[in-house]
Amino acid sequence: MSVADTLLGRKGRGRSIGVIAGDDDAKGLQDYFASFGCNDVFLLLSQRYLPERIRLSANYFRQQRRYAPGRYDVLVNSISDPDHNARTLEVAARLARESGRPVLNAPARIPGMTRERVAARLREVEGLHVPGIIRVPRGEAGKLRAAAERADLRWPLIVRRCGTHGGEIAGVVEDPRGLDGLTLDPRAPHYLIEFADFRSPDGFFRKRRIFFIGDRLCPRHLLVSEHWNVHASARKFILGHPDWMAAEAAFVEGGEAEIAEPFRSTLKRVRAAIGLDYFGIDCSFLEDGRILLFECNPAMNLFPFSDEPALAYLKAMLPPALDAMDALIEARIAEAGGPALP
């Protein structure tokens, strides 16, 4: 039974699901929660399903202990960060292929979900503004400077190490000389991303997170901050503004119907371009009707939810998200010729 079901007071009953997890740093078949670069989709599997983890490592096929993935009704891949888990994704792709079972977020498709590849895929989506981005193999100021010049990127630039999440950046630099003042890891690849000022008319920055689950859009939150790097720390800031909380509640509780045009149509074009079963987008709805892309990938987490009573409205997205996941899983099983649940 999922965390979502527990929060909603539901009880479990039905199908078996193999949840594929793992990472390149794993030495063996350890606990799911030790896997870096896996999303929390397993927490969204409802009362219909009995999930079991399939914990992989890069050397899985050289080990004696093996899983029997063909015994599950469906496989759900949670390995979602190709910057960290390229080798384990290859293992997962082989396991999924050999299982003969339907698979959500097929591992073979995840290597295409790095930031620069997603940006290239989405750049031509009508209504979406995608800042320029490049991946540089080494975090050395001189190499970053030369790469930015070759790519004709527009300054200022956000500099971040590949594979980092949660707003972790090396810094924002106004010009090429600013790279010399950053603390960089010369052994690690880094992203250079064009900075876009998305300040609202009231002077604050707004970031929305929306999940794509099958053919449905599930709004997760609408954060407001005084700083452009909007993340969970903005939650305390919002608590002091009832009007912002009301706007977020309307966004979350209204679901897909609350997403006005032209934004809804743009998001549907994003879904078609990405082509995964389950993923999220962090973005801002701009005054000119475009959506500014921050990131779009399957590595985003839906949990946890705040325990603050005033933010209980955030859990309103759980029933539609559970229903969307149920519908997605049942559709995949039906496509594979499996029986419907009674």
N, C-alpha and C positions, 0 to 999 in steps of 0.2 A: 504494500500500500504506500502511496506517495506521501511526501510531506504536504503537498497540496491537499490531498484527501484528508489527512489528519487535521489540517487547519479548518477544513470544511465539514468535519465529522462524518466522512464517508468510510465505508468498510470494503475491504478487498475481496475478490473472488476468482479471477479467471485465467487468461492465456499466459503462456510462458514467453518471456522476452529476454534475449541475450543482449546486455548492454556492454558494448565494446569500449574498453578504457585502456590506458597505458601511456608510457612516455619513454623517450630515448634514454633517460638516465636510470631507468629501473633495472635492477639486477635480477629480478625474478617476478614471480606472481604474488605481488603484495596487495595491500589494501587499495581500493579505488581512490580513496581520498588522498593517497600519496601521489597520484598522477597529476603532473603539471601539464597544463595545456589541454585539459578536458573540460567540457561544459557541464552544467548541472541538469541536463535534460532528463536524467533518470528520476529526478525529484518530481517531474511532471507526468509520470506514468500513473494513470488513475487506477481505481478499484478493479477495473476489468483485467488488470495485468499482474503477473507475478515476475518481476524482474530479477535476473541474476547477472552478476558481473562476469565479464570475460576479460580478465586482466592480462594485457599483453606487454611484452618487452621487445626490444629490437632483435634479441636472439631467441625469440619464442620457438621457432621451428628447429632450433638446435637442442631444445630441452626434451626430456622424456615425458614430462607431464603435458597432456594436451586436453583441450576442451573438445566437446562434440557439438559444434554450432548448428549442425543440421537438425538437432532435436528441438530447436526453438521454433515458435510460430513466426517470429520476426526478429531481426537484429536491428539494434539502434546504436549507431556509432556516435560516441561522445568525444573522440579524439579530434580536436578542432583547431590546433595551432600548428601549422606547417613549419613555422620558424623554429619550433622546439622539437617537433616529433616527426621529422621527415622519414626516418628509418622505420619507426613503429607504424607509421601510416602505410608503408609498403607491406609490412607484415599483416596489418589489418585488412588491406585490400585483397591480399591472397586468401586470408581466412574467409572473408565475406564471399569471395568468388567461388571458393571450393565448397562452401556450405550449401549452396543451392537454395538459400532462403531469401525472402525479400529483405531489403536493407534500407533503413532511413539514413540519410546523409552518408551515402556510399563513400568509404575511405578513399577510393581512387579519385574522388572529385575535390578533396580537401586541399591538396597541394596547390590548387589554383586560387586559394583564398588568402594569399599574402596581401598586404596592403597595396603594394604597387600593381599586382595583377588584378585585384578587385577594381582599383581606380581605372585601369585600362579598359576593363570590361564595361564599366558604368559611365565612362566619359561621354558617350554619345546618347545617353538616356535623356530624353526630352524632359525639361523641367528640373533637372538635377545639376547642381554646381559641384564639380569635383576638383578640388585644388590639385595643382601639380605635385607629383611625388616621385622620388627616385630612391632606389636602394643602392647603397654604396658598400662594397665588401669590407672595408676597414674604416674604423673610427679614428682617422687621423685628419687633423684640420686641413692640411694641404690637399689631401685626396678628396675631402668633402668639398672644398672650395673649387677644385678643378671640375668635379662632377657636376656641381651646381651650374657652373659656367657652360659646360658642354650641353646640359639639358635646358639652358636658358630659363632657369627658374626665376621667379620674381621674389625679391626680398620684401619683408622679413621672412625667415624660414624657421620652422619648428624642427628641432633635431631630437631624435629619439632612437634608442637602441632597438633593433629588431627583436620582436617577441615580447616587448614590455606592454603592460596594460595598466588600467586604473589611473590614467593621467600621468604616469611616470615619464618624464622627458628630461633630456639633458639641458634644454633651454630653448629660448627664442632669440635669434640673432637678427639684428637690423641690417647688417651688411657683411661682406666676406671677412672683414677683420675680426668680427665678433666671434668667429669660430675658435680663435686662439684662446679665448677666455673660458671655454667650456671644459669640463672634466669628461673625457671620453675614454672608452676602452678601445685601444688600437687593434685589438684582436677580433673585435666583434663587428658585424655588419650594422649599419645605421640607416635610418630613413631621413631624408630631407623632404619636408612638406611645406608647401606655400601656406603662409598664414592668411586667413580670411577674417576680417573684422565683422562679426555678426551681431554686434550690439543692437538691441531693440531701441525704438524711439525713446523709451523711458530711461535709457542709459544702462540697462542690465542685459546680461547674456542668458539665453534660454537654450536648453538642450533637451531633446526628446529621445526616449528609447522606445522602439516599437519592435515587437517580435513577429516574424513571419512563421506561421505554423500551418503547413499545408497551403490551402488557398485563402487563409484568413489572416487578418492583421489584428494584433493584440497590443494595444498601448500599455506600456509598463510604467513610465513616469515622465514628468515634465519638471525639470530642475531649473532654478533661477539663481544666478550668482552675480556678484560684483566683478568677478574675474573671468576671463575667457576660458580658462581651463576648468570647465564645470564638471564636478564629480560629487561623490557621496557627501563630502563635507558641506555641500550647499544645502543639505537637508535641514541643518540647524538654522540656517539663514531664512529658509522658507517659513519655518514655524512662527516667525515673528510677523508674517504678512498673510492675514486671512484671505485676502483677495487672490494671492498666488496659490494658496492651498485650494481655494474654490475652483480656480482654473485647472489645476492638476486633477482634482477630483472629477471634474466634468470630462476631462480628456480620458482618464482611466475608466470611469464608470460608463461613459458613452460608447467605449469600444470603437470598432471600425466606423460606425455611423457618425462618430464625433469628429472624424478626420474629414475636413472640408475639402472640396475641390479648389484648386487643381492638385492639391497635395496627395489626395487618395489615388488619383490616376497615376501620378508620378511613382508612388510607392508600388503600385501594381506592375509598372514597367521595370522597376528595380527587381521585384521578385522574379519576373520572367527572365531577366538578364543573369541573375545569380544561379537560379535553377536548382537550389538545394531544397530539402524538405523542411528544414528548421534552421533559422538563423535570426540575427537581430541587426538593427541599424541604430546608430547614434547620429543625430542630425539636428538641424535647426530649420524651422519654417521661416523663410525670409519674407520681408514686406512686399517684395516684388512678385510673390507667388512661386518662387523657386524653393527647392530644398537644398540646403548646404550639407554635404556629406562630411561627417567626421570619420566614421568607420562603419563597415558592414561586413559581418562575418559570423560563423557559427560558434565562436569562442565566448560569446557574451553569456553571462549568467542571469537567470531570472530571479533567483533567490540570493540572500534572505530578504524578508520583509521587516520593516521597522516594528518594534514593540510599542512605539509611542501611540497612545490611544487616539490622538488627534489625526494620525495618519492611517487609521484603519481602512479608509477608503481605497488604499492601494491594493488591498486584497480582492477588490471587486473584479480584477482582471483574471483571477484564478478560475472561476467556473467556465468562462468562455475559452480560456487557454486549455483547460482539461478537455473540454468538448472538442476543441480543434485538434488536439493530439489524438484523442480517441478516433475521430473521423479519419485522420491521416493514416493511422496504423491499420484500421479496418479496410481502408481503400487499398493499401499496399497488399494486404493479405488476400483480398478479393481479386486483385489483379494477378496474383500468383496462383489463383485457383483454389485458395483455402476456403474452409467453411465459415459462414457467418456465425457470430455469437447468438445463442438462443435469446 
